Amino acid sequence: MTLTITLVRHGQTYLNARRHLQGSCDSPLTRTGRAGVRVTAQHLARHDFAAAYSSPQGRAVLTAMEILRHHPDLPLTVDHDLRELSFGSYERRPESHLDAVEPWAELVPRVLAGTHPGVGGGEAGKDFMGRVRDVFARVVAAHDDASRPGAVRDRHVLVVGHGLTLGAWLATLDPSGLVALPNASVSTVEVTDGVPRVLAVGVDVAGHGHVAARPAPSGTAVPV
């Protein structure tokens, strides 16, 4: 049997729309963002989720709550380790300010490799990748009875988070998973006999395109 993990990036926020960096800081969903999340929620309404997890940050919680309107009996578990990477002193500043100092295509590989000391004094890459691996290991362990030999039924789990946090885990499973994740997009991982496999990445069901979805560097290897 199979454990399926559906990953959803939060809806578009005001800082996303302005192309400002948003990691540890937060901002409300835009009208477009709220509409997109409703589309994604409807897309996922047919699924029978056994559990739902979210980052503690408001944009993720609001996205998760909208999805769970279609699953009213399912409680939401908030896990602090699903939060986004902190951009330190670059929080709320235009993306171009950081790119002028350290281009995204150079920054991301160092974060994923765990060698970056921290953007603008923010969270170090090693700490970020450690908690990303830990939180998804916990999620899988909590529901891995579906993926064990001899299991009698499948399970499906929802995880709502952020572009880098979700993308970092996908990249640890498959380097081709390192792509820009549109707001309110859906990615899917299956775990069978304890082995995770990426099935889909960044499916743009809300039609937001790549506004606030930073292009990912090609050929980035992520240590497992």
Sequence and secondary structure as in RCSB ss.txt:
>XXXX:A:sequence
MTLTITLVRHGQTYLNARRHLQGSCDSPLTRTGRAGVRVTAQHLARHDFAAAYSSPQGRAVLTAMEILRHHPDLP
LTVDHDLRELSFGSYERRPESHLDAVEPWAELVPRVLAGTHPGVGGGEAGKDFMGRVRDVFARVVAAHDDASRPG
AVRDRHVLVVGHGLTLGAWLATLDPSGLVALPNASVSTVEVTDGVPRVLAVGVDVAGHGHVAARPAPSGTAVPV
>XXXX:A:secstr
 EEEEEEEE   BHHHHTTB  SSS   B HHHHHHHHHHHHHHTT   SEEEE SSHHHHHHHHHHHTTSTT  
EEE GGGS    GGGTTSBHHHHHHHS HHHHHHHHHTT    GGG   HHHHHHHHHHHHHHHHHHHGGGGSTT
  S EEEEEEE HHHHHHHHHHH GGG     TT EEEEEEETTEEEEEEEEE TT  TTTT     TT     
